[in-house]
């Protein structure tokens, strides 16, 4: 109280000259911090931090910055096995008091820009602290300090009003440090921060200006610089996350790592195709001047034929399997076994607990003129190209997520399958979300054999479907699989069905024009029978029944009309709806069955589409073929009209509003049928 009063009444009393070691104000500032860290009483601790903030307004700026850096280091070191809630709270409270009561200090970060490079990035991650009180303190530091800091720093371009994007290089550096830390709690906090950045579209392609074409954007230097910086940041973060995913250890919170990786990859999936040079040009990449044929800083790449690549061109999966075979071992094979992969140092060893006080003896070494450069602050500079190891492949990430669920005999990635059930389920959910991020064409006039996007989706399906179907049916036909013949948990089966549905593409089941054949895993009739068995009365798990009905609805919406209108396919799909309608306990199962029925009848088209057949010009073959296919689909469904109407009307009296809404739509769709 005395310090706070004197700071307000006679601030000149705290003005001293001399070095920090002899300045009484600086020594008092440090004493208040040490006392607040060791004080047990909350009232006394709050008064100490209050006085510290008032005194920081009058202390030399360099000393306050040194204290802030040391507090950040103490906070980072007080997590994981060295967990010290009191030290974390003291560090956060100290910086919060400075940000609130002496915000003018944040406006001058020195030549090293301490506040933007160290304090605010740690504050952003600190908002995800497992202790809600500590997280609240860091939130105040982020909001109050960010508003006062000189966030322009060394950059002339700030790119918008979001503080997150202005500090993106420093946030990237801090997130990578946290992901590579031995503390699991820091990794989880970094993953949560990455998810927030992705949801805010900071780690996503830059928004394109309104009313401008591609040529105008290619000439906009600010837009190109912004796009390239975002791409570089996402490249670094995604590659770091993927390398942690393929490591053998399953630690608490690793599911959040999968979610963060999938979110980042999903934002950039549409720009990963090799023929998208026009989109890459919007990220300041010039194919004529570049040494490579592909943009090296695109976060993810979609290319047919790189199933063995984790990073483009590294052949990681094949090298891992070869290494395991040469060593004749079936233990966990991690990224360290591949020379081309970067290891995360210290994963198996923890630091010794640090109970000592903050050391200010080397304060002179932290002078602003000697600050070490933040590596990722150069991610928008051409000279920093050597910092990037390559681009993550979409198929490699899909394979890595699948192998987290299905360990094989050569390289088991899970030490205990039963104990890792939540992580296995999260990996399958991530795989499903990742597959959904690919572009799907809703139109019917598609060249199935020449469209590169559909060809890539088909390529992924042919690689993923065998393992997923083995998980669903329990056949275990893959000789490299472990215990696939044993009964899988219902959660894994349901997520596998969801992944299989997400991997389907528009036109699945269309015969090849050259051979006229359909791959066994693309056979619509067989797939419909698999879903019928999974949602039948002998399936006890309602989650599996729901997932099967929704997957059947996805199949009905994307399948080619030629195999879809076969009698076997329609019978199996309608029987799925019959089974789900009998489930009186779980409304979500009934809802999924009606979604299947609604999707099926919607493939016929509307009355207006059928009435306009005569108005179609004779030279428009695509539209004529589509109309003919819809007419044939209607004729195939007409024998089942009575059954469809009966199922829909029976659901009109359901207790759940969503069920009755879908039933009403079905009745309206078939009302015009003859």
Secondary structure, DSSP 8 states (H G I E B T S, - for coil): -HHHHHHHH-GGGG---S-TTT-HHHHHHHHHHHHHHH---HHHHHHHHHHHHHHHTTS-HHHHHHHHHHHHHHHHHTSGGG--HHHHHHHHHHHHHHHHH-GGGGG--TTTTHIIIIIHHHHHHHTT-SSHHHHHHHHHIIIIIHHHS-TTTT-S---SS-HHHHTHHHHHHHHHHHHTSS-HHHHHHHHHHHHHHHHTTSSS-----TT--HHHHHH-HHHHHHHHHHHHHHHHHHHHHHHHHTSS---TTHHHHHHHHHHHHHHHGGG-BTT-HHHHHTTT--TTT-SSSS-TT-SEEB-TT-TT-SBTT--HHHHHHHHHHHHT--S---GGGSTTS---TTSS-------S----TTGGGG-GGG----GGGGTTSGGGGGG----EEHHHHHHHHHHHHS-BSS----S-TTTTHHHHHHHHHHHHHHHHTS-----S---TTT-HHHHHHHHHHHHHHHHHHHHHH-----TTBSS-SS---HHHHHHHHHHHHHH--TTBT---TTT----GGG-HHHHHHHHHHHTSTT---HHHHHHHHHHHHHHHHHB-HHHHTSHHHHHHHHHHHHHHHT--S-HHHHHHHHHHHHHHHHTT--HHHHHTSTTS-TT-HHHHHHHHHHHHHHHHHHTTHHHHHHHHHHTTT-SSHHHHHHHHHHHHHSTT--
